[in-house]
Amino acid sequence: MSKDQLLFCPLGGSGEIGMNLNLYAYGKEDNKKWIAVDMGVTFADDSIPGIDLIYPDPGFLLDKKKKSFSNYTYPCS
């Protein structure tokens, strides 16, 4: 019998303002439920010509889309 696990999976920008995407998963190995916390974007500056918006790659989420999934973003003050 496998135990429930809590996983933290930072997909981008953890500890930064903008372009962050943090995932948490909980459950047994073959039945984890995922939640995305605070998916953010940021605006590029002049150091990256031709780029206007920077955001994390959500490809991992697409791979896990068959699992239950929630998204929570805290309000800005």
N, CA, C, O and CB atoms as a CASP TS submission, in Angstrom:
PFRMAT TS
TARGET T0000
AUTHOR 0000-0000-0000
METHOD Language model
MODEL 1
PARENT N/A
ATOM      1  N   MET     1       0.858  -1.181   0.000  1.00  0.00           N
ATOM      2  CA  MET     1       0.000   0.000   0.000  1.00  0.00           C
ATOM      3  C   MET     1       0.899   1.237   0.000  1.00  0.00           C
ATOM      4  O   MET     1       1.784   1.366   0.846  1.00  0.00           O
ATOM      5  CB  MET     1      -0.974   0.002   1.238  1.00  0.00           C
ATOM      6  N   SER     2       0.672   2.129  -0.934  1.00  0.00           N
ATOM      7  CA  SER     2       1.490   3.344  -1.000  1.00  0.00           C
ATOM      8  C   SER     2       0.872   4.443  -0.151  1.00  0.00           C
ATOM      9  O   SER     2      -0.344   4.492   0.038  1.00  0.00           O
ATOM     10  CB  SER     2       1.646   3.821  -2.458  1.00  0.00           C
ATOM     11  N   LYS     3       1.724   5.319   0.356  1.00  0.00           N
ATOM     12  CA  LYS     3       1.273   6.431   1.189  1.00  0.00           C
ATOM     13  C   LYS     3       0.939   7.632   0.320  1.00  0.00           C
ATOM     14  O   LYS     3       1.440   7.766  -0.797  1.00  0.00           O
ATOM     15  CB  LYS     3       2.345   6.803   2.230  1.00  0.00           C
ATOM     16  N   ASP     4       0.079   8.510   0.850  1.00  0.00           N
ATOM     17  CA  ASP     4      -0.187   9.778   0.171  1.00  0.00           C
ATOM     18  C   ASP     4       1.081  10.618   0.190  1.00  0.00           C
ATOM     19  O   ASP     4       1.836  10.608   1.162  1.00  0.00           O
ATOM     20  CB  ASP     4      -1.370  10.542   0.842  1.00  0.00           C
ATOM     21  N   GLN     5       1.303  11.349  -0.905  1.00  0.00           N
ATOM     22  CA  GLN     5       2.472  12.208  -1.037  1.00  0.00           C
ATOM     23  C   GLN     5       2.017  13.632  -1.308  1.00  0.00           C
ATOM     24  O   GLN     5       0.980  13.857  -1.933  1.00  0.00           O
ATOM     25  CB  GLN     5       3.410  11.706  -2.164  1.00  0.00           C
ATOM     26  N   LEU     6       2.800  14.589  -0.832  1.00  0.00           N
ATOM     27  CA  LEU     6       2.615  15.993  -1.158  1.00  0.00           C
ATOM     28  C   LEU     6       3.821  16.420  -1.991  1.00  0.00           C
ATOM     29  O   LEU     6       4.961  16.315  -1.537  1.00  0.00           O
ATOM     30  CB  LEU     6       2.457  16.879   0.140  1.00  0.00           C
ATOM     31  N   LEU     7       3.571  16.901  -3.205  1.00  0.00           N
ATOM     32  CA  LEU     7       4.645  17.330  -4.097  1.00  0.00           C
ATOM     33  C   LEU     7       4.539  18.819  -4.373  1.00  0.00           C
ATOM     34  O   LEU     7       3.438  19.362  -4.472  1.00  0.00           O
ATOM     35  CB  LEU     7       4.609  16.539  -5.414  1.00  0.00           C
ATOM     36  N   PHE     8       5.679  19.476  -4.497  1.00  0.00           N
ATOM     37  CA  PHE     8       5.759  20.871  -4.924  1.00  0.00           C
ATOM     38  C   PHE     8       6.544  20.888  -6.220  1.00  0.00           C
ATOM     39  O   PHE     8       7.651  20.353  -6.285  1.00  0.00           O
ATOM     40  CB  PHE     8       6.431  21.790  -3.828  1.00  0.00           C
ATOM     41  N   CYS     9       5.979  21.501  -7.259  1.00  0.00           N
ATOM     42  CA  CYS     9       6.611  21.520  -8.569  1.00  0.00           C
ATOM     43  C   CYS     9       6.613  22.952  -9.105  1.00  0.00           C
ATOM     44  O   CYS     9       5.619  23.385  -9.688  1.00  0.00           O
ATOM     45  CB  CYS     9       5.881  20.562  -9.550  1.00  0.00           C
ATOM     46  N   PRO    10       7.712  23.700  -8.921  1.00  0.00           N
ATOM     47  CA  PRO    10       7.791  25.051  -9.471  1.00  0.00           C
ATOM     48  C   PRO    10       8.092  24.984 -10.971  1.00  0.00           C
ATOM     49  O   PRO    10       9.125  24.451 -11.375  1.00  0.00           O
ATOM     50  CB  PRO    10       8.876  25.883  -8.733  1.00  0.00           C
ATOM     51  N   LEU    11       7.194  25.521 -11.790  1.00  0.00           N
ATOM     52  CA  LEU    11       7.393  25.491 -13.239  1.00  0.00           C
ATOM     53  C   LEU    11       7.983  26.782 -13.782  1.00  0.00           C
ATOM     54  O   LEU    11       8.345  26.836 -14.958  1.00  0.00           O
ATOM     55  CB  LEU    11       6.088  25.211 -13.929  1.00  0.00           C
ATOM     56  N   GLY    12       8.090  27.806 -12.977  1.00  0.00           N
ATOM     57  CA  GLY    12       8.711  29.020 -13.472  1.00  0.00           C
ATOM     58  C   GLY    12       8.597  30.165 -12.501  1.00  0.00           C
ATOM     59  O   GLY    12       7.550  30.361 -11.883  1.00  0.00           O
ATOM     60  N   GLY    13       9.653  30.916 -12.362  1.00  0.00           N
ATOM     61  CA  GLY    13       9.643  32.175 -11.658  1.00  0.00           C
ATOM     62  C   GLY    13       9.368  32.160 -10.172  1.00  0.00           C
ATOM     63  O   GLY    13       9.014  33.200  -9.617  1.00  0.00           O
ATOM     64  N   SER    14       9.510  31.048  -9.509  1.00  0.00           N
ATOM     65  CA  SER    14       9.263  31.021  -8.061  1.00  0.00           C
ATOM     66  C   SER    14      10.217  31.986  -7.369  1.00  0.00           C
ATOM     67  O   SER    14      11.423  31.960  -7.614  1.00  0.00           O
ATOM     68  CB  SER    14       9.433  29.580  -7.488  1.00  0.00           C
ATOM     69  N   GLY    15       9.682  32.821  -6.519  1.00  0.00           N
ATOM     70  CA  GLY    15      10.487  33.820  -5.838  1.00  0.00           C
ATOM     71  C   GLY    15      10.649  35.101  -6.628  1.00  0.00           C
ATOM     72  O   GLY    15      11.360  36.006  -6.191  1.00  0.00           O
ATOM     73  N   GLU    16      10.010  35.198  -7.780  1.00  0.00           N
ATOM     74  CA  GLU    16      10.085  36.400  -8.611  1.00  0.00           C
ATOM     75  C   GLU    16       8.704  37.041  -8.706  1.00  0.00           C
ATOM     76  O   GLU    16       7.691  36.413  -8.397  1.00  0.00           O
ATOM     77  CB  GLU    16      10.631  36.064 -10.026  1.00  0.00           C
ATOM     78  N   ILE    17       8.680  38.282  -9.133  1.00  0.00           N
ATOM     79  CA  ILE    17       7.413  38.955  -9.402  1.00  0.00           C
ATOM     80  C   ILE    17       7.081  38.708 -10.863  1.00  0.00           C
ATOM     81  O   ILE    17       7.834  39.100 -11.754  1.00  0.00           O
ATOM     82  CB  ILE    17       7.484  40.498  -9.079  1.00  0.00           C
ATOM     83  N   GLY    18       5.973  38.066 -11.099  1.00  0.00           N
ATOM     84  CA  GLY    18       5.573  37.727 -12.464  1.00  0.00           C
ATOM     85  C   GLY    18       6.211  36.442 -12.938  1.00  0.00           C
ATOM     86  O   GLY    18       7.143  35.930 -12.318  1.00  0.00           O
ATOM     87  N   MET    19       5.708  35.930 -14.029  1.00  0.00           N
ATOM     88  CA  MET    19       6.134  34.703 -14.709  1.00  0.00           C
ATOM     89  C   MET    19       6.313  33.508 -13.777  1.00  0.00           C
ATOM     90  O   MET    19       7.177  32.664 -14.011  1.00  0.00           O
ATOM     91  CB  MET    19       7.419  34.955 -15.431  1.00  0.00           C
ATOM     92  N   ASN    20       5.514  33.434 -12.737  1.00  0.00           N
ATOM     93  CA  ASN    20       5.602  32.331 -11.797  1.00  0.00           C
ATOM     94  C   ASN    20       4.454  31.349 -12.016  1.00  0.00           C
ATOM     95  O   ASN    20       3.358  31.734 -12.425  1.00  0.00           O
ATOM     96  CB  ASN    20       5.595  32.853 -10.355  1.00  0.00           C
ATOM     97  N   LEU    21       4.724  30.093 -11.741  1.00  0.00           N
ATOM     98  CA  LEU    21       3.714  29.044 -11.790  1.00  0.00           C
ATOM     99  C   LEU    21       4.151  27.946 -10.846  1.00  0.00           C
ATOM    100  O   LEU    21       5.150  27.268 -11.086  1.00  0.00           O
ATOM    101  CB  LEU    21       3.513  28.499 -13.242  1.00  0.00           C
ATOM    102  N   ASN    22       3.406  27.773  -9.780  1.00  0.00           N
ATOM    103  CA  ASN    22       3.723  26.761  -8.782  1.00  0.00           C
ATOM    104  C   ASN    22       2.608  25.736  -8.746  1.00  0.00           C
ATOM    105  O   ASN    22       1.432  26.093  -8.681  1.00  0.00           O
ATOM    106  CB  ASN    22       3.932  27.395  -7.388  1.00  0.00           C
ATOM    107  N   LEU    23       2.972  24.465  -8.786  1.00  0.00           N
ATOM    108  CA  LEU    23       2.013  23.380  -8.725  1.00  0.00           C
ATOM    109  C   LEU    23       2.218  22.582  -7.453  1.00  0.00           C
ATOM    110  O   LEU    23       3.340  22.411  -6.976  1.00  0.00           O
ATOM    111  CB  LEU    23       2.133  22.476  -9.955  1.00  0.00           C
ATOM    112  N   TYR    24       1.116  22.101  -6.920  1.00  0.00           N
ATOM    113  CA  TYR    24       1.143  21.167  -5.804  1.00  0.00           C
ATOM    114  C   TYR    24       0.328  19.956  -6.206  1.00  0.00           C
ATOM    115  O   TYR    24      -0.682  20.081  -6.899  1.00  0.00           O
ATOM    116  CB  TYR    24       0.593  21.815  -4.489  1.00  0.00           C
ATOM    117  N   ALA    25       0.766  18.778  -5.771  1.00  0.00           N
ATOM    118  CA  ALA    25       0.020  17.547  -6.015  1.00  0.00           C
ATOM    119  C   ALA    25      -0.095  16.809  -4.691  1.00  0.00           C
ATOM    120  O   ALA    25       0.812  16.852  -3.860  1.00  0.00           O
ATOM    121  CB  ALA    25       0.714  16.655  -7.108  1.00  0.00           C
ATOM    122  N   TYR    26      -1.232  16.125  -4.505  1.00  0.00           N
ATOM    123  CA  TYR    26      -1.423  15.343  -3.292  1.00  0.00           C
ATOM    124  C   TYR    26      -2.147  14.062  -3.645  1.00  0.00           C
ATOM    125  O   TYR    26      -3.084  14.066  -4.443  1.00  0.00           O
ATOM    126  CB  TYR    26      -2.205  16.141  -2.224  1.00  0.00           C
ATOM    127  N   GLY    27      -1.714  12.981  -3.054  1.00  0.00           N
ATOM    128  CA  GLY    27      -2.386  11.700  -3.237  1.00  0.00           C
ATOM    129  C   GLY    27      -1.399  10.571  -3.398  1.00  0.00           C
ATOM    130  O   GLY    27      -0.188  10.736  -3.246  1.00  0.00           O
ATOM    131  N   LYS    28      -1.948   9.434  -3.706  1.00  0.00           N
ATOM    132  CA  LYS    28      -1.119   8.257  -3.938  1.00  0.00           C
ATOM    133  C   LYS    28      -0.455   8.367  -5.311  1.00  0.00           C
ATOM    134  O   LYS    28      -0.893   9.141  -6.162  1.00  0.00           O
ATOM    135  CB  LYS    28      -1.964   6.956  -3.836  1.00  0.00           C
ATOM    136  N   GLU    29       0.589   7.597  -5.512  1.00  0.00           N
ATOM    137  CA  GLU    29       1.394   7.678  -6.730  1.00  0.00           C
ATOM    138  C   GLU    29       0.557   7.625  -8.005  1.00  0.00           C
ATOM    139  O   GLU    29       0.830   8.358  -8.956  1.00  0.00           O
ATOM    140  CB  GLU    29       2.402   6.561  -6.747  1.00  0.00           C
ATOM    141  N   ASP    30      -0.448   6.770  -8.033  1.00  0.00           N
ATOM    142  CA  ASP    30      -1.237   6.589  -9.253  1.00  0.00           C
ATOM    143  C   ASP    30      -2.518   7.427  -9.291  1.00  0.00           C
ATOM    144  O   ASP    30      -3.309   7.297 -10.224  1.00  0.00           O
ATOM    145  CB  ASP    30      -1.591   5.140  -9.405  1.00  0.00           C
ATOM    146  N   ASN    31      -2.731   8.286  -8.284  1.00  0.00           N
ATOM    147  CA  ASN    31      -3.974   9.071  -8.234  1.00  0.00           C
ATOM    148  C   ASN    31      -3.743  10.421  -7.560  1.00  0.00           C
ATOM    149  O   ASN    31      -4.400  10.741  -6.570  1.00  0.00           O
ATOM    150  CB  ASN    31      -5.074   8.291  -7.486  1.00  0.00           C
ATOM    151  N   LYS    32      -2.822  11.204  -8.087  1.00  0.00           N
ATOM    152  CA  LYS    32      -2.546  12.523  -7.512  1.00  0.00           C
ATOM    153  C   LYS    32      -3.528  13.549  -8.051  1.00  0.00           C
ATOM    154  O   LYS    32      -3.922  13.479  -9.215  1.00  0.00           O
ATOM    155  CB  LYS    32      -1.100  12.959  -7.814  1.00  0.00           C
ATOM    156  N   LYS    33      -3.922  14.490  -7.226  1.00  0.00           N
ATOM    157  CA  LYS    33      -4.738  15.624  -7.624  1.00  0.00           C
ATOM    158  C   LYS    33      -3.823  16.847  -7.629  1.00  0.00           C
ATOM    159  O   LYS    33      -3.022  17.037  -6.714  1.00  0.00           O
ATOM    160  CB  LYS    33      -5.976  15.822  -6.661  1.00  0.00           C
ATOM    161  N   TRP    34      -3.950  17.670  -8.664  1.00  0.00           N
ATOM    162  CA  TRP    34      -3.057  18.812  -8.863  1.00  0.00           C
ATOM    163  C   TRP    34      -3.785  20.121  -8.647  1.00  0.00           C
ATOM    164  O   TRP    34      -4.977  20.237  -8.928  1.00  0.00           O
ATOM    165  CB  TRP    34      -2.451  18.781 -10.259  1.00  0.00           C
ATOM    166  N   ILE    35      -3.049  21.120  -8.138  1.00  0.00           N
ATOM    167  CA  ILE    35      -3.568  22.478  -8.013  1.00  0.00           C
ATOM    168  C   ILE    35      -2.466  23.450  -8.450  1.00  0.00           C
ATOM    169  O   ILE    35      -1.310  23.314  -8.050  1.00  0.00           O
ATOM    170  CB  ILE    35      -4.042  22.776  -6.539  1.00  0.00           C
ATOM    171  N   ALA    36      -2.839  24.422  -9.269  1.00  0.00           N
ATOM    172  CA  ALA    36      -1.900  25.472  -9.687  1.00  0.00           C
ATOM    173  C   ALA    36      -2.143  26.684  -8.799  1.00  0.00           C
ATOM    174  O   ALA    36      -3.284  27.107  -8.613  1.00  0.00           O
ATOM    175  CB  ALA    36      -2.075  25.840 -11.217  1.00  0.00           C
ATOM    176  N   VAL    37      -1.074  27.237  -8.257  1.00  0.00           N
ATOM    177  CA  VAL    37      -1.181  28.379  -7.365  1.00  0.00           C
ATOM    178  C   VAL    37      -0.444  29.556  -7.983  1.00  0.00           C
ATOM    179  O   VAL    37       0.769  29.506  -8.192  1.00  0.00           O
ATOM    180  CB  VAL    37      -0.617  28.047  -5.960  1.00  0.00           C
ATOM    181  N   ASP    38      -1.191  30.614  -8.273  1.00  0.00           N
ATOM    182  CA  ASP    38      -0.621  31.884  -8.709  1.00  0.00           C
ATOM    183  C   ASP    38       0.177  31.794  -9.993  1.00  0.00           C
ATOM    184  O   ASP    38       1.395  31.973  -9.980  1.00  0.00           O
ATOM    185  CB  ASP    38       0.244  32.429  -7.641  1.00  0.00           C
ATOM    186  N   MET    39      -0.488  31.522 -11.097  1.00  0.00           N
ATOM    187  CA  MET    39       0.178  31.589 -12.399  1.00  0.00           C
ATOM    188  C   MET    39       0.233  33.049 -12.814  1.00  0.00           C
ATOM    189  O   MET    39      -0.805  33.694 -12.962  1.00  0.00           O
ATOM    190  CB  MET    39      -0.564  30.718 -13.479  1.00  0.00           C
ATOM    191  N   GLY    40       1.419  33.564 -13.000  1.00  0.00           N
ATOM    192  CA  GLY    40       1.567  34.985 -13.294  1.00  0.00           C
ATOM    193  C   GLY    40       2.302  35.247 -14.590  1.00  0.00           C
ATOM    194  O   GLY    40       2.927  34.356 -15.165  1.00  0.00           O
ATOM    195  N   VAL    41       2.216  36.472 -15.033  1.00  0.00           N
ATOM    196  CA  VAL    41       2.936  36.932 -16.225  1.00  0.00           C
ATOM    197  C   VAL    41       3.676  38.211 -15.862  1.00  0.00           C
ATOM    198  O   VAL    41       3.365  38.864 -14.866  1.00  0.00           O
ATOM    199  CB  VAL    41       1.959  37.168 -17.436  1.00  0.00           C
ATOM    200  N   THR    42       4.647  38.552 -16.673  1.00  0.00           N
ATOM    201  CA  THR    42       5.358  39.799 -16.492  1.00  0.00           C
ATOM    202  C   THR    42       5.610  40.421 -17.863  1.00  0.00           C
ATOM    203  O   THR    42       5.587  39.726 -18.879  1.00  0.00           O
ATOM    204  CB  THR    42       6.687  39.577 -15.721  1.00  0.00           C
ATOM    205  N   PHE    43       5.846  41.696 -17.888  1.00  0.00           N
ATOM    206  CA  PHE    43       6.125  42.399 -19.133  1.00  0.00           C
ATOM    207  C   PHE    43       7.631  42.523 -19.323  1.00  0.00           C
ATOM    208  O   PHE    43       8.364  42.836 -18.384  1.00  0.00           O
ATOM    209  CB  PHE    43       5.457  43.794 -19.142  1.00  0.00           C
ATOM    210  N   ALA    44       8.077  42.276 -20.535  1.00  0.00           N
ATOM    211  CA  ALA    44       9.503  42.362 -20.846  1.00  0.00           C
ATOM    212  C   ALA    44       9.930  43.830 -20.900  1.00  0.00           C
ATOM    213  O   ALA    44       9.109  44.732 -21.068  1.00  0.00           O
ATOM    214  CB  ALA    44       9.819  41.650 -22.193  1.00  0.00           C
ATOM    215  N   ASP    45      11.220  44.035 -20.753  1.00  0.00           N
ATOM    216  CA  ASP    45      11.763  45.398 -20.865  1.00  0.00           C
ATOM    217  C   ASP    45      12.615  45.507 -22.135  1.00  0.00           C
ATOM    218  O   ASP    45      12.596  44.607 -22.975  1.00  0.00           O
ATOM    219  CB  ASP    45      12.613  45.767 -19.599  1.00  0.00           C
ATOM    220  N   ASP    46      13.333  46.565 -22.268  1.00  0.00           N
ATOM    221  CA  ASP    46      14.129  46.818 -23.472  1.00  0.00           C
ATOM    222  C   ASP    46      15.303  45.847 -23.650  1.00  0.00           C
ATOM    223  O   ASP    46      15.912  45.797 -24.718  1.00  0.00           O
ATOM    224  CB  ASP    46      14.654  48.228 -23.437  1.00  0.00           C
ATOM    225  N   SER    47      15.614  45.086 -22.614  1.00  0.00           N
ATOM    226  CA  SER    47      16.732  44.142 -22.729  1.00  0.00           C
ATOM    227  C   SER    47      16.362  42.906 -23.552  1.00  0.00           C
ATOM    228  O   SER    47      17.235  42.118 -23.916  1.00  0.00           O
ATOM    229  CB  SER    47      17.197  43.713 -21.341  1.00  0.00           C
ATOM    230  N   ILE    48      15.064  42.733 -23.847  1.00  0.00           N
ATOM    231  CA  ILE    48      14.602  41.597 -24.651  1.00  0.00           C
ATOM    232  C   ILE    48      13.783  42.143 -25.824  1.00  0.00           C
ATOM    233  O   ILE    48      12.553  42.138 -25.769  1.00  0.00           O
ATOM    234  CB  ILE    48      13.749  40.589 -23.783  1.00  0.00           C
ATOM    235  N   PRO    49      14.449  42.615 -26.883  1.00  0.00           N
ATOM    236  CA  PRO    49      13.730  43.220 -28.004  1.00  0.00           C
ATOM    237  C   PRO    49      12.776  42.229 -28.681  1.00  0.00           C
ATOM    238  O   PRO    49      13.112  41.062 -28.882  1.00  0.00           O
ATOM    239  CB  PRO    49      14.723  43.759 -29.027  1.00  0.00           C
ATOM    240  N   GLY    50      11.585  42.716 -29.026  1.00  0.00           N
ATOM    241  CA  GLY    50      10.605  41.899 -29.725  1.00  0.00           C
ATOM    242  C   GLY    50       9.743  41.038 -28.832  1.00  0.00           C
ATOM    243  O   GLY    50       8.813  40.395 -29.318  1.00  0.00           O
ATOM    244  N   ILE    51      10.021  41.005 -27.539  1.00  0.00           N
ATOM    245  CA  ILE    51       9.229  40.220 -26.591  1.00  0.00           C
ATOM    246  C   ILE    51       8.435  41.190 -25.731  1.00  0.00           C
ATOM    247  O   ILE    51       9.001  42.108 -25.136  1.00  0.00           O
ATOM    248  CB  ILE    51      10.138  39.292 -25.707  1.00  0.00           C
ATOM    249  N   ASP    52       7.124  40.987 -25.665  1.00  0.00           N
ATOM    250  CA  ASP    52       6.270  41.869 -24.874  1.00  0.00           C
ATOM    251  C   ASP    52       5.825  41.237 -23.557  1.00  0.00           C
ATOM    252  O   ASP    52       5.686  41.931 -22.550  1.00  0.00           O
ATOM    253  CB  ASP    52       5.057  42.261 -25.680  1.00  0.00           C
ATOM    254  N   LEU    53       5.604  39.941 -23.564  1.00  0.00           N
ATOM    255  CA  LEU    53       5.029  39.265 -22.405  1.00  0.00           C
ATOM    256  C   LEU    53       5.820  38.001 -22.106  1.00  0.00           C
ATOM    257  O   LEU    53       6.170  37.257 -23.021  1.00  0.00           O
ATOM    258  CB  LEU    53       3.539  38.929 -22.645  1.00  0.00           C
ATOM    259  N   ILE    54       6.106  37.754 -20.834  1.00  0.00           N
ATOM    260  CA  ILE    54       6.826  36.554 -20.417  1.00  0.00           C
ATOM    261  C   ILE    54       5.926  35.782 -19.457  1.00  0.00           C
ATOM    262  O   ILE    54       5.394  36.345 -18.500  1.00  0.00           O
ATOM    263  CB  ILE    54       8.206  36.913 -19.745  1.00  0.00           C
ATOM    264  N   TYR    55       5.763  34.496 -19.719  1.00  0.00           N
ATOM    265  CA  TYR    55       4.948  33.652 -18.848  1.00  0.00           C
ATOM    266  C   TYR    55       5.541  32.246 -18.820  1.00  0.00           C
ATOM    267  O   TYR    55       6.282  31.872 -19.729  1.00  0.00           O
ATOM    268  CB  TYR    55       3.464  33.619 -19.327  1.00  0.00           C
ATOM    269  N   PRO    56       5.222  31.462 -17.786  1.00  0.00           N
ATOM    270  CA  PRO    56       5.784  30.122 -17.686  1.00  0.00           C
ATOM    271  C   PRO    56       5.199  29.181 -18.744  1.00  0.00           C
ATOM    272  O   PRO    56       4.096  29.400 -19.245  1.00  0.00           O
ATOM    273  CB  PRO    56       5.537  29.559 -16.292  1.00  0.00           C
ATOM    274  N   ASP    57       5.943  28.152 -19.067  1.00  0.00           N
ATOM    275  CA  ASP    57       5.505  27.148 -20.034  1.00  0.00           C
ATOM    276  C   ASP    57       4.500  26.204 -19.374  1.00  0.00           C
ATOM    277  O   ASP    57       4.863  25.480 -18.447  1.00  0.00           O
ATOM    278  CB  ASP    57       6.718  26.353 -20.594  1.00  0.00           C
ATOM    279  N   PRO    58       3.241  26.197 -19.831  1.00  0.00           N
ATOM    280  CA  PRO    58       2.224  25.344 -19.214  1.00  0.00           C
ATOM    281  C   PRO    58       2.191  23.921 -19.781  1.00  0.00           C
ATOM    282  O   PRO    58       1.226  23.195 -19.541  1.00  0.00           O
ATOM    283  CB  PRO    58       0.870  25.976 -19.384  1.00  0.00           C
ATOM    284  N   GLY    59       3.214  23.508 -20.521  1.00  0.00           N
ATOM    285  CA  GLY    59       3.226  22.184 -21.144  1.00  0.00           C
ATOM    286  C   GLY    59       3.015  21.048 -20.167  1.00  0.00           C
ATOM    287  O   GLY    59       2.327  20.078 -20.487  1.00  0.00           O
ATOM    288  N   PHE    60       3.593  21.149 -18.981  1.00  0.00           N
ATOM    289  CA  PHE    60       3.432  20.108 -17.965  1.00  0.00           C
ATOM    290  C   PHE    60       1.966  19.967 -17.572  1.00  0.00           C
ATOM    291  O   PHE    60       1.491  18.862 -17.313  1.00  0.00           O
ATOM    292  CB  PHE    60       4.288  20.423 -16.723  1.00  0.00           C
ATOM    293  N   LEU    61       1.246  21.096 -17.530  1.00  0.00           N
ATOM    294  CA  LEU    61      -0.180  21.060 -17.175  1.00  0.00           C
ATOM    295  C   LEU    61      -0.986  20.290 -18.217  1.00  0.00           C
ATOM    296  O   LEU    61      -1.902  19.545 -17.871  1.00  0.00           O
ATOM    297  CB  LEU    61      -0.734  22.486 -17.033  1.00  0.00           C
ATOM    298  N   LEU    62      -0.650  20.469 -19.473  1.00  0.00           N
ATOM    299  CA  LEU    62      -1.369  19.773 -20.537  1.00  0.00           C
ATOM    300  C   LEU    62      -1.188  18.264 -20.413  1.00  0.00           C
ATOM    301  O   LEU    62      -2.103  17.494 -20.704  1.00  0.00           O
ATOM    302  CB  LEU    62      -0.891  20.255 -21.914  1.00  0.00           C
ATOM    303  N   ASP    63      -0.011  17.852 -19.984  1.00  0.00           N
ATOM    304  CA  ASP    63       0.258  16.436 -19.786  1.00  0.00           C
ATOM    305  C   ASP    63      -0.576  15.864 -18.638  1.00  0.00           C
ATOM    306  O   ASP    63      -0.935  14.687 -18.659  1.00  0.00           O
ATOM    307  CB  ASP    63       1.744  16.217 -19.517  1.00  0.00           C
ATOM    308  N   LYS    64      -0.882  16.683 -17.647  1.00  0.00           N
ATOM    309  CA  LYS    64      -1.611  16.237 -16.462  1.00  0.00           C
ATOM    310  C   LYS    64      -3.098  16.581 -16.521  1.00  0.00           C
ATOM    311  O   LYS    64      -3.794  16.427 -15.517  1.00  0.00           O
ATOM    312  CB  LYS    64      -1.000  16.848 -15.224  1.00  0.00           C
ATOM    313  N   LYS    65      -3.601  17.039 -17.657  1.00  0.00           N
ATOM    314  CA  LYS    65      -4.961  17.566 -17.721  1.00  0.00           C
ATOM    315  C   LYS    65      -6.038  16.534 -17.426  1.00  0.00           C
ATOM    316  O   LYS    65      -7.173  16.916 -17.140  1.00  0.00           O
ATOM    317  CB  LYS    65      -5.203  18.150 -19.065  1.00  0.00           C
ATOM    318  N   LYS    66      -5.736  15.259 -17.483  1.00  0.00           N
ATOM    319  CA  LYS    66      -6.732  14.234 -17.171  1.00  0.00           C
ATOM    320  C   LYS    66      -6.984  14.120 -15.673  1.00  0.00           C
ATOM    321  O   LYS    66      -7.988  13.544 -15.255  1.00  0.00           O
ATOM    322  CB  LYS    66      -6.287  12.891 -17.720  1.00  0.00           C
ATOM    323  N   LYS    67      -6.084  14.662 -14.869  1.00  0.00           N
ATOM    324  CA  LYS    67      -6.239  14.637 -13.413  1.00  0.00           C
ATOM    325  C   LYS    67      -7.125  15.797 -12.984  1.00  0.00           C
ATOM    326  O   LYS    67      -7.267  16.777 -13.717  1.00  0.00           O
ATOM    327  CB  LYS    67      -4.857  14.709 -12.701  1.00  0.00           C
ATOM    328  N   SER    68      -7.717  15.693 -11.812  1.00  0.00           N
ATOM    329  CA  SER    68      -8.479  16.824 -11.282  1.00  0.00           C
ATOM    330  C   SER    68      -7.538  17.996 -11.125  1.00  0.00           C
ATOM    331  O   SER    68      -6.414  17.833 -10.651  1.00  0.00           O
ATOM    332  CB  SER    68      -9.163  16.473  -9.925  1.00  0.00           C
ATOM    333  N   PHE    69      -7.982  19.167 -11.516  1.00  0.00           N
ATOM    334  CA  PHE    69      -7.101  20.317 -11.513  1.00  0.00           C
ATOM    335  C   PHE    69      -7.844  21.548 -11.057  1.00  0.00           C
ATOM    336  O   PHE    69      -8.983  21.770 -11.468  1.00  0.00           O
ATOM    337  CB  PHE    69      -6.503  20.541 -12.889  1.00  0.00           C
ATOM    338  N   SER    70      -7.221  22.356 -10.212  1.00  0.00           N
ATOM    339  CA  SER    70      -7.795  23.605  -9.725  1.00  0.00           C
ATOM    340  C   SER    70      -6.777  24.709  -9.900  1.00  0.00           C
ATOM    341  O   SER    70      -5.582  24.446 -10.034  1.00  0.00           O
ATOM    342  CB  SER    70      -8.231  23.486  -8.245  1.00  0.00           C
ATOM    343  N   ASN    71      -7.245  25.940  -9.899  1.00  0.00           N
ATOM    344  CA  ASN    71      -6.354  27.092 -10.021  1.00  0.00           C
ATOM    345  C   ASN    71      -6.777  28.132  -8.993  1.00  0.00           C
ATOM    346  O   ASN    71      -7.955  28.480  -8.905  1.00  0.00           O
ATOM    347  CB  ASN    71      -6.383  27.688 -11.471  1.00  0.00           C
ATOM    348  N   TYR    72      -5.828  28.624  -8.223  1.00  0.00           N
ATOM    349  CA  TYR    72      -6.102  29.653  -7.221  1.00  0.00           C
ATOM    350  C   TYR    72      -5.073  30.748  -7.371  1.00  0.00           C
ATOM    351  O   TYR    72      -3.872  30.477  -7.387  1.00  0.00           O
ATOM    352  CB  TYR    72      -6.086  29.068  -5.779  1.00  0.00           C
ATOM    353  N   THR    73      -5.526  31.974  -7.479  1.00  0.00           N
ATOM    354  CA  THR    73      -4.639  33.135  -7.501  1.00  0.00           C
ATOM    355  C   THR    73      -5.063  34.064  -6.381  1.00  0.00           C
ATOM    356  O   THR    73      -6.233  34.437  -6.293  1.00  0.00           O
ATOM    357  CB  THR    73      -4.675  33.867  -8.886  1.00  0.00           C
ATOM    358  N   TYR    74      -4.138  34.436  -5.536  1.00  0.00           N
ATOM    359  CA  TYR    74      -4.488  35.332  -4.434  1.00  0.00           C
ATOM    360  C   TYR    74      -4.646  36.755  -4.954  1.00  0.00           C
ATOM    361  O   TYR    74      -3.972  37.142  -5.909  1.00  0.00           O
ATOM    362  CB  TYR    74      -3.415  35.279  -3.320  1.00  0.00           C
ATOM    363  N   PRO    75      -5.518  37.531  -4.345  1.00  0.00           N
ATOM    364  CA  PRO    75      -5.741  38.921  -4.812  1.00  0.00           C
ATOM    365  C   PRO    75      -4.560  39.822  -4.473  1.00  0.00           C
ATOM    366  O   PRO    75      -3.937  39.677  -3.421  1.00  0.00           O
ATOM    367  CB  PRO    75      -7.026  39.501  -4.187  1.00  0.00           C
ATOM    368  N   CYS    76      -4.262  40.741  -5.364  1.00  0.00           N
ATOM    369  CA  CYS    76      -3.205  41.730  -5.115  1.00  0.00           C
ATOM    370  C   CYS    76      -3.736  42.806  -4.187  1.00  0.00           C
ATOM    371  O   CYS    76      -4.913  43.160  -4.249  1.00  0.00           O
ATOM    372  CB  CYS    76      -2.695  42.359  -6.443  1.00  0.00           C
ATOM    373  N   SER    77      -2.882  43.320  -3.338  1.00  0.00           N
ATOM    374  CA  SER    77      -3.333  44.399  -2.440  1.00  0.00           C
ATOM    375  C   SER    77      -2.763  45.717  -2.865  1.00  0.00           C
ATOM    376  O   SER    77      -3.029  46.738  -2.231  1.00  0.00           O
ATOM    377  CB  SER    77      -2.940  44.114  -0.995  1.00  0.00           C
TER
END
